[in-house]
Structure formats: structure tokens, C-alpha cells
Amino acid sequence: MKLHNYFRSSAAYRVRIGLALKGLAYDYVSVHLAKGEQFAPAFAAMNPQSLVPVLETDDGTLLYQSLAILQWLDETHPEPRLLPTEPAARNRVRSLALISACEIHPLNNLRVLRYLTDVLGVSEEQKNAWYRHWVATGFEALEARLAHEPATGTFCHGDTPGFADVVLVPQVANARRFDVDLTPFPTIVRIDAACRALPAFQAAEPSRQPDAA
Amino acid sequence: MKLHNYFRSSAAYRVRIGLALKGLAYDYVSVHLAKGEQFAPAFAAMNPQSLVPVLETDDGTLLYQSLAILQWLDETHPEPRLLPTEPAARNRVRSLALISACEIHPLNNLRVLRYLTDVLGVSEEQKNAWYRHWVATGFEALEARLAHEPATGTFCHGDTPGFADVVLVPQVANARRFDVDLTPFPTIVRIDAACRALPAFQAAEPSRQPDAA
């Protein structure tokens, strides 16, 4: 398999963690987003969204969108499981992941921040306040659920890392990069630390990737 | 089942379509977002995100996040299927849905538009340009995939409506509400029309809900 990838993309980071948890090897194909390589014709033909990650299987099948790639991984390589088997538990885990994936990350990615500054003329300070606002709004809800729902364990769901943790860790890394105050979110911080103690999460860290600046 | 709902919420609209396609009856519990009812203590205790939809099962289980609720529906009431059974096809359908769910809708929902105008002081014209920009960016990619991938049929995936269509139709409705020019997206327009000809999609329309203005 080939993972079309960028060290700092948090969507790609999710898939790297998933691949590492499954123990799957892959070729790392760098698409340097800061240099605009996602807009090169060859890549745009592969993914009309001009976004990473894209997972390319050995038979040439192209798999898109980090959350959909992670679920493909879980359906084709079931052990260890990223999602539990019981439907209500699967809803819990997916819905925890979607707080970051739908309500935080889309508001804070590179192209959105560029629109704020380049088109709307927003100041650097206002841009950073926007970033922190959406992290805090999402994390308040996530913290409330993780702290109160009995299914939370060492990790977001029980005592093995899974789908919700794979999405959480890159989001916490982004929050730290933008100096978000994490003291109101002790459960998130605890789970993030438990994840980052594991080799699979460490191997996927942005700073360890071949295209890291 | 009870669906905590709001006629104009496009995330709730997705779940209404899914329930109607499955032929499942439910009680409609209105949470009037424009009046701020999602912030009432009783609702916020039920969903710390203060967002609809929430699906409450007869045994009191609370299910969150429209995409995760739809997948719960598909896992507990498999026929008719919203997702195909083959993993690469499931990736295709999920990734088509996630273009709207992760790259368009989160940027254009009510609280984000309010932040733009109320906090950043963006003009009405700039706000509408922002809205149309993210719809057009997402729809360009979606149109390219739907127009070129051979698995597209009468609907997003083959000739039966499913998960990607359930997400597409509310997004097209939003685009129309903000006067987005849809002429560059003929495949999207064709599939949206095929969906809206079906009773399940009609029953879920915002204007037909009990709390419609």
C-alpha cells in the first residue's frame, strides 16, 4: 500500500496511527501541502479534492477521506479492532470522533485559515482566536461526554485504543501547536497521554515522518 | 424512537431521510435552534454539543452525530441498505458523503456564520460569498468524482439510494437557499432530482416538518 501523505496533515496523521495500530507496512508518498503539491495535475487527477490522505492499495484502488479509510482498514484487517462490535458502542465511538472531525478540524485547516486572512482580511490575532474558539467549543462537549459516560476507560472507549483515540490525538497536537489552554479538559489530556505512550501513536507523529521540516 | 430534531437542520434532515428509507416510525421532538432551545439545560444535559439530531431509542440509549446515527441504523435495521457490503465500495460511499459532511457543512452552519458576522464583523455580502465558496469548492470535487467514477448510477452509488445520497440532498437544499449557481454541477443536480422524486426524501423535507416556520 501507498499512503499519499503529509507530515503535518492531521487527517493523514489519523490514518498513520490506524495503520500502525494494525501493524500494516506502507510506502510513504509525500505531498508537500505547504508547497502546493496537492494542486499538481497528477495528484489532482488522483484526488479531485486535492487533499491528503489518499490510500492506494496494491491493486491500484484509491481510498479517500481519513474516517472512511480507517473504517475500510477495520473492515479488511479486523484485528486489533478500531471500532467495537455492538452497534450502540459503535455509534458512541464514531460520534466522539466526529466531534473533532466535523466540528473542530474543518474550521481550522490550512485553507480555511488562509481564507480568513487572505480574503476576509482577518488579523493574526483574530485568526488565532477563531482557532482556539472552535477547539474549546468542541473539547468542552468532548470532555463532558468522556468524563461522564461510563464506557470511557484508559482510552476513549474502554481500555484499548481505537477509532476515537486515533482522531483525538492529532486534534490535541493541533491544539497544543496553537497554544490552546487544555487545563479545562483533564480527561482529554489523560487519554491523549495514554495514547502517546504507545509505539503505534509514536511512530505516526508528524516529527518522525520523512518529509518533516 | 424519538428524534430530537429541527426542521431546518441539515444534519437532522439526513437522519429523517435515513429513517424514512428504512420505513421506521419515530416521534418528532422539536428543538427550535433559532430560539436557542438547544442550550436549555435539559437538552444540553442530553447532548453536551447542544446540536441536533439526537436519536433516542425506546430503551433510552442516546445516539449522536448524524453520520454515526445513520450507520447505527444500517447496522441495526440492515434492509434496505444505506451502505454497500464490499469494503472498497463502502469507502467510496462514505468518502462521497464526507465531502459534504466534513468539507462543506461544518463551515456553513448557523454558529459559524454567526461568528463571522458577530465576532469578526464580516458583512452580509462577505458571509454569503464565504458560504458559496465552500459549497463550490466541495461540489467541484464531488462533481468530478460522481461524473468520472464508473460506480455512479441513478444515485451516487448504483441505482438505489444510499448513504451518500442522504447527505447530498440536504447539502443541495442549502446551496439553493443561498443561491449557489449549480450549473457547473450537472451530475449532482441530476442525482438530487432522482432522490427528491422518492417519497422517503419528500417526507423528510424541512417544509413538511411539524416545526417548519
Chai-1 contact restraints between the chains, C-beta under 6 A:
chainA,res_idxA,chainB,res_idxB,connection_type,confidence,min_distance_angstrom,max_distance_angstrom,comment,restraint_id
A,P48,B,A141,contact,1.0,0.0,6.0,A-B,restraint_1
A,P48,B,A144,contact,1.0,0.0,6.0,A-B,restraint_2
A,P48,B,R145,contact,1.0,0.0,6.0,A-B,restraint_3
A,Q49,B,A141,contact,1.0,0.0,6.0,A-B,restraint_4
A,T61,B,A88,contact,1.0,0.0,6.0,A-B,restraint_5
A,L63,B,N91,contact,1.0,0.0,6.0,A-B,restraint_6
A,Y64,B,S95,contact,1.0,0.0,6.0,A-B,restraint_7
A,Q65,B,S95,contact,1.0,0.0,6.0,A-B,restraint_8
A,Q65,B,L98,contact,1.0,0.0,6.0,A-B,restraint_9
A,A68,B,N91,contact,1.0,0.0,6.0,A-B,restraint_10
A,A68,B,R94,contact,1.0,0.0,6.0,A-B,restraint_11
A,A68,B,S95,contact,1.0,0.0,6.0,A-B,restraint_12
A,A68,B,L98,contact,1.0,0.0,6.0,A-B,restraint_13
A,W72,B,P87,contact,1.0,0.0,6.0,A-B,restraint_14
A,W72,B,N91,contact,1.0,0.0,6.0,A-B,restraint_15
A,E75,B,P87,contact,1.0,0.0,6.0,A-B,restraint_16
A,T76,B,P87,contact,1.0,0.0,6.0,A-B,restraint_17
A,P87,B,W72,contact,1.0,0.0,6.0,A-B,restraint_18
A,P87,B,E75,contact,1.0,0.0,6.0,A-B,restraint_19
A,P87,B,T76,contact,1.0,0.0,6.0,A-B,restraint_20
A,A88,B,T61,contact,1.0,0.0,6.0,A-B,restraint_21
A,N91,B,L63,contact,1.0,0.0,6.0,A-B,restraint_22
A,N91,B,A68,contact,1.0,0.0,6.0,A-B,restraint_23
A,N91,B,W72,contact,1.0,0.0,6.0,A-B,restraint_24
A,R94,B,A68,contact,1.0,0.0,6.0,A-B,restraint_25
A,S95,B,Y64,contact,1.0,0.0,6.0,A-B,restraint_26
A,S95,B,Q65,contact,1.0,0.0,6.0,A-B,restraint_27
A,S95,B,A68,contact,1.0,0.0,6.0,A-B,restraint_28
A,L98,B,Q65,contact,1.0,0.0,6.0,A-B,restraint_29
A,L98,B,A68,contact,1.0,0.0,6.0,A-B,restraint_30
A,C102,B,C102,contact,1.0,0.0,6.0,A-B,restraint_31
A,C102,B,P106,contact,1.0,0.0,6.0,A-B,restraint_32
A,P106,B,C102,contact,1.0,0.0,6.0,A-B,restraint_33
A,P106,B,P106,contact,1.0,0.0,6.0,A-B,restraint_34
A,L120,B,V122,contact,1.0,0.0,6.0,A-B,restraint_35
A,V122,B,L120,contact,1.0,0.0,6.0,A-B,restraint_36
A,A141,B,P48,contact,1.0,0.0,6.0,A-B,restraint_37
A,A141,B,Q49,contact,1.0,0.0,6.0,A-B,restraint_38
A,A144,B,P48,contact,1.0,0.0,6.0,A-B,restraint_39
A,R145,B,P48,contact,1.0,0.0,6.0,A-B,restraint_40
